[in-house]
Amino acid sequence: IRAAYARNRRGHLRDGAVLGVLLFASYWCNSTGLTDTTASNSSFLTTLYVVIIPFLGWAIIAKRPTRFNIVAAILCVAGVACVAYGGAGEFSLRFGDFITLASAFFLSLHVLYTAKYAPGRSMTLLTVVQFLTAGILGLAVGAGEPVPDFAHLGADTWGSLVYITVFASCVALGLQNMAVARVDPAQASLFLATEAVFGVAFSILLLGEALTPSPFAGFALT
């Protein structure tokens, strides 16, 4: 029993570390890409994992994509494109765009390996390990950056940090991991792609931004 417990614990640590590396790589590429691309470009390119997952999953989890997966992925990407580019100028690829594409690739791997490692694993423990791994890698990469003056940060900044850390990261990823453990990865990616729709919806409701016909079409397709 002790040997089985030790193997299971090592399995959680190993699998969680792999997921943490993929998570960090995705976040790092996405953040780096934003320094050389627009927010709309980033939103669209990141969501391309919807197309990548069904095909990459064929190799990783031996799950062959159905024609419904392919059609749904194409419609979803078209919908996100309409949402992201409503009135936003022309699309062109720069260095930041290619880095953002790498982020979509790593995010696809993260979703697929989460589904692969889920059987027999505690998703809560896997999530904790991957957050610790990603945090350590983030500290290592950011070690050479200037340290902010925490004593002079305003309440709004601290509130944003708490929200991003607790809700946008820990809670969101924890729920995502538990869902991916129970839902087909291709189907899960379609639900995750609605992030762009919610983003525009809340920008209209909370920030008073105008809604053009293009996002309407995107909502319908997505």
Secondary structure, 3 states (H helix, E strand, C coil): CHHHHHHHHHHHHHHHHHHHHHHHHHHHHHHHHHHHCCHHHHHHHHCCHHHHHHHHHHHHCCCCCCHHHHHHHHHHHHHHHHHHCCCCCCCCCCHHHHHHHHHHHHHHHHHHHHHHHCCCCCHHHHHHHHHHHHHHHHHHHHHHCCCCCHHHCCHHHHHHHHHHHHHHHHHHHHHHHHHHCCCCHHHHHHHHCCHHHHHHHHHHHHHCCCCCHHHHHHHHHC
